[in-house]
Amino acid sequence: MNRDAQTMKEEFDRKPGLNPAGWKYGIGWVDGPLQKNAHQIFMVNGSQAWYQDGPGAEPVPLRPEFAEIYQLEMWLNPPGFLKAAMMPGANPRAVWRWELGESGRDGPETSPEKVTIVSITMLGKYRVDATINKENMLQRIHTWVPNPVLGDMNYEHEFTNESYVDLGNGLRFPGTWHSHEGWDDNSRSQNVTAGHNAFGGTFKQMKPNACSDPVTVPDSVRRATFPNRVETQKLADGVYLLGGGSHNSVAIEFKDYIAVVEAPLDEKRNLAVIEEVVRLIPNKPIRFVVNTHQHFDHAGGLRTYMHIGATIITHVNNFEFYRHDVLNYTPRTLEPDMLSLWPPTEMAEGYMYETIRENYVLTDGSRNLHVYFVNPLRHVDGMLMVYLPKEKLIVEADLVDTGEPLPTMLSRDQRSFYNVVKKLKLDVSQIVPIHGKPIPWNDFARLAQ
């Protein structure tokens, strides 16, 4: 970390094949090419960030919003916080309170201690506060970061007194830290980023003032742009695949309305998709949006569809999480969206949902759209798939991703998907994935057989 130069380089090793290569840790999980190499390198210089999947790999640019969070992370540690608190515009404020703490951080606690919380403003935008304990050690640094699903999302690091290492000249730095995202309140059963053990680290060797790498921005990163492209493919009469990015949506025309399968990523992506749907199928309302599952990269646009009046079709297991944490009136101060700026009456009325346990049908008497529950799965609980019997199309997410080569042997989840289709006796000619391009069902079925 070189805070004066606004640069940071992080290198670490982790098992490949389990996450997108562009995901460092913490926030920002967006599907893309899977990590292929064990050694990972992430860099930021000012407003530009990039990564390398393995030593010597081509640098891959990341969106500016990632660079801003990486800049913020340089200050979310005790020396960084103290430096930031002395900067112009930090405007430090302090309060005190009695804190009982928690069982997992410092062992069982039976009596409260008096702590001081100092709040400052970082990067002109983020309110960051540090909890200082009775030993005058920073034990928690907390802020909020923007998230398309949760809005102003809790983001915090915790340290114990015992983890601090003396680096000389009065400088002490925590050698172990533990981080939460979202609120650590044990009530989000369907949300894997509910604040529990989001990430952390233990450092066996630390050196102050040892920034020798200039972290120069590669030309390819400097020139990178991130257009919000929507590419349309007609799958059948009145059925359109809306691709052009890491995630697809599918629009289906009915006699008096439109249904859309999947609202991924964020508001910007879904506003572009909605504009294309309106162009393709004018003068009909988008009445329904089918949500395959509650992972953040697949639920980031649900608020956008709720704002335009669509009813959300999702599995019953997802309902409490969406109603409580996602589709609500909570103000969004860091990145306001349409639902927070112009909240519709329907959000309070509670009739903007259709929940599914096993199956569900939309019909206009001519076209049928069937929604089925896929189970058992390791990937997620509450997964839905969509079947159009007349067109013999099945739309699914995260089970068969054709952006990567098909495996030589099916995973357990792919086997479950295959078995569900066979058990329901569905006549399928084509798989339409949320990630990748459509493929013939027989290409997949041959692997199963």
N, C-alpha and C positions, 0 to 999 in steps of 0.2 A: 504494500500500500504506500503510495506517495500522495498524500493529501494536497500538498502544494501544487503538484503537477496535475492533479485530478486523474491519476492513473492507478490501476490495480491489475495484478495478474495472479490468477489462482490456478494451481495445478494439483491434481489428485488422481488417484486410481480407484476405479469401482468396476464391478462386474458389468460387462456389456450386454446388450440385448434386452434390458428391462425397462428402458425409458427413452424418450426422445433425446437425440444427441444435443439439441439446443437447450435442454433443461440443465441448469447448473445445480441448484438445490433450492429449497424454499419455494417461492412463488414462480409463476411463469411456465407451468407445465402445459405445453401446446404440442399436439401431435405433429410429427414430422418424421424424417428418417431416424430409425433407431440407432442408438449408440453402437458402434462396431468395434471400437478399440478400448482397452482398459484405461489408458492414460488420457486424461481430459484436461484441456487448457481453456480458460475463459479470461477475457481481457476487456478492459474499458479504458477509454481515453476521452475525457470530456463527455460529449453527447453521442459518442459512437462506441458500440460494444460488438464483440464478435467471439467466436469460439473455434477451436480446432479439435476434431475427433481423432486424436492420436498425434504423436510428434511428427512434424513435417507435413501434416495434412493441410489442405487448402483452408484459408480462413473463411468462415461463414458469417456474414453480417447478421446482427440481431436488431430488432425494431428499437426505435429511440426510447420507448417506454422502459425497456430492459436496462438501457444505459443509465437512465435516471435512478432506477432502483439500485443498480450496482454502485452508483455514486453515493447514494444514501447509506448503503451498507458499510462504506469506509468509515463512517462516523458512529456506527451503532456498536461501539465498544468503549470501555471506560476512558482511555486516553483520548479517543476521538470525540467523545461527548464533552469532556472537559475543555478541549480545544474549541469545539464548536460553540460552547456556552460563552466563550470570551469574544466571539466574533461580532461585528456590527450586525444588528438586526436580529440577534438571537433572543433578546428580550427575556432573560431568565425570570421565572417566578417560582416561588417555593411554598409548599404547604406541608403540614405534618399530619400524621394519623397513627393510630395503633394498629399493628398488623399481627395476625396470628400466624401467617405464613401457610405453608402446606406441608403435608407429610413427606412428599417425595423429594423436596429440595434439601432440607437441612435435618431430616429425621423428624420423629414425632415432636411436636411442639405443644405445650400445654399452657403457656402464658404468653400474652402478646408483648411485642416490643414496639417502642416508638421509633418510627422511621420518618425520613424527610423525602419528599418527592419534588424534584426540580424539573420544570418544564421549559423547553426552549423551542425556537423555530429553526428548522434546518432547510437549506436550499430554497428559502423564501416561501415554503409551502407546507412542509411536514412538521406537525407538532410532535416532539419527542420528549419523553419524560424518563427520568432515572430515579430509581428508588435507592436511597442511601441508608444503610442500616446503622445500628448503634456503634459499630466499630468504624464508622465512616468509610465503608467500602461500598462501591456500587454493586448491588446484587441483582438488579433488573433494569433493562433498558427497553422501553416500549414505545411503539408508534402505530400509526395506521397507514396502510398502503392501498391504492385503488385496486379493486377486483371486480370484473364484470358481474360475477354472481353475488358476492357478499357486499359489494360497495366499499365503504371505508372499513377495510379488514384489519383486525388486530394482528400485529406482527411484533414479536418480542424475543429478547434473549435473556437468559438467566445465568447467573454465576454464583458459585459458593465462595466463601472466604478462603477455604482451603485450596481452591484452584488457582489462586493468584501466584504468579512466579515473579521473583525479584530480578529485574533485568539490569540493576545498577543505576546510580545517579538518581535514586528516588522513584524510578519508573517501575511500576508493577503492572502486569498484564495477566488476565485470566488464561490459564492453560487449558481449561475445559469450559465449554459453554453448551447450553441447551436452548432450543428455540421452539416457539409455538406459532402457529398461524390459526386465525379464527379464535373463538373463545374456548378456553380450556374448561368447559363446564359439564362434560360427560353426558350431554343430552342429544348430540347429533349422531344418532346411531347409523345413519346412512352416509355420513360425510367423512371420508377418510382424512380430510384436512381440517378436522375439528379442533385443532390445537394440540393434539397429543403427539409429542415426540416428532415434530415436523422435520427437524434435522439438528445436527449438532457436531461437535468436533473436539478432539483432544490433540494438543500440540506438544510434542516431546522436545522440540527445539524452537526457540524464538530469538530473533535478532532485531534490535531497534536500529533505525537509520541505516538500513542495508539495501536501499532501493537502487540497484545498479541497472536494471532493465528499463530502457526508455519507453517501452510499450508503444511503439510507433504504429500509427493507423495504416494498414495496408491500403493500396490504391483501390482494390476491389471493394473494400469496406467503405471507403470514402465516397465512392461513386454509387453505392447501392441505393435503390429506391424500393418502396414497398407498396406498389399499386394494389388497390382492392378490386381485383378482377372477378367478374362473374361470367363463366363460360357455360352456355346452355347446350344440352344435348336432348333431342326429342327421343323418348323411349317408346312412346306409343301415342295414339291420339289423345291429347289432353293430359299427357304425363311427361314431365320434364325433369331432367337432372340438372341441378344448378351447381356447377363445380368452379374450377379456376383457382382453388386454394387448397389448404390442407384438409378441409372438411367439405362435404357436399350437403345439399338439401335436395328434397324432391317435392315438386309441386304436382298436385292431382286436381284436375278440374271436374266438378260435379255440375249438375243442372243449374243450381242457383248459388253456388259458393265454391270456394277453393279450400283444399286441405294441404298443409305443408308438413313434410316429415323432416324433423330435426331443425334446431335453431342454435347452431354452434358458435363458439368463440366469444363474440361480443356484439354490441349494438351496431358498430360501424359495418361489420360484415353482414348482418341481417337486414339493415336498411338497404344495402346494395342489392341483396337477394330479393327483398320485397319489391323494390323498384322494377327489377327484371320480371318478377311474377306479374305485376300489374301491367307491364308492357305486353307480356305473352298472352295474358288472359284478362282483358280490360273489363271494367264495369261489373266485377263480381267481388264480393268481400272474401277475405281470408278468414273463414269461420273457425278453423281448427288448426292447431299445430301439435303434431305427435312428437313427444320427447322419448327417445329410446332409453336413456338412463341418466342418472344424476351426476355423473362426473362433470367437473367444471367446464371442460372444453366442449361438452355437448349441451350444456344448460345456459351458456353465457348470453344467449339471445332471447330467452323466454320472456324477459321483461319487455323487450321490444315488441313481441307479438301480443303480449297482454295489453300494451299501450294502444295498439291499433284495433283491439276488440276481439282478438282470437281466443277461443277456449283451449286450454292446455290439456291434452290427453297424456296421462302419465300413469305409471304403476302406483298402486295404493301405498306401497312402502315409501314412496318419495313425497307423499302429500304433506306430511307434517314439516319436513325439512323445507320444502318450497314455501309453504304458507308462513312459516315462522321466520325463516332466515333470508329468503330471496325475494318473494313477491309481496313486498310490504311498503309501508309509508316512510321507512327510515330515511332521513336525509342523506344524500351522497354529496359530500363537500369537495372531495378531491377530484372526482370525475363525474359530475352530474349527468344522468341519462334522462331520456324522455319521460320515463315513468316517474322519476323523482321531481322533474320540473313541472310536468302537467299530469298529475295523478288522476286516473279516471275513477268515476264513482264505483264502477264494478269491482275494483280491488277490495273495497270494504264490504261489498255485498256477499262475496264468497261463492258466486255461481260461475266463476271463470275456470272451473276444473271439471274434467271427467276422469275418474280414477278407475283403473282396471285391476282385476285380480287374475283372471285367466284369459279372457278374450273379449273382443269388442268389435262392433261393425258400424261403419258409416255407409249409408246408401242413399241414393236418390231414385231407386227403383230400376235403374239401368246399370249403374256402376257400383260395385261393392268394394270397400276397403276394409280388410280384416286386420285387427291388431292382436297379436298373440304374445303371451308371456313365455320367455325362454329360460329354462331352469333344468338342472342345476348348473351354475357357472362359478368359476373361481374369480373371474374378472370383476363381477359386480352382482349385487342382488337387486332385482327389480328391472331387468332388461326386457324391452319390448322389440318386436319386429313387425313389419307391415307386409301384408300379402295382397296382391291384386290378382284375383283368380282369372278374370277375363284376359288380362295381359300376360299372365303367368310370370309375374315379377315378384321377387321378394327383396325388401329393403332391410338391411341390417347394419349395425354399428359394432366395430371393434371385435367382431368374430371372424370375418374373412376380410382382411385388409389387402386389397390388390395393389396398393402402392409398393408393397414388398413382394418378392417372388413367393408363390405358394409353397408351403412346406412339403417335404416328401412324406411326412407322416402327420396326421391331424393331432392338434392339441386336445386336451380334455374338453375345453370349451367348444372347439370346433366340432368335436364328436357329439356333444350335447345338442348343438345347433342342428347338425345333420339328423340326429335321432328325433328331435322335435318335429322337423319337417316331415320325416317319414311317418311318425306316429299320427300326425294330423292328416296324412294322405294328401299333401299339397302337391299339385301339379305345377312344377317350377321349370321354367326354361332359362331364366337369367337371374343372377344375383346382382343386386344394385347396392354396392357398399357405400357407407358414409365416407370411407377413406379409399380413394382409388377409383378405377374405372369398372364398369359392369363386365362380368364374365359369364360364359355359359355355365349353367348349373352342372352339366355333365363333367366339366373340367374339375370341379370340386368333388363331385360324387365319385369320380374314379379314384381319388385319393382315399376316400372313405372305404371303398370296396377293396 
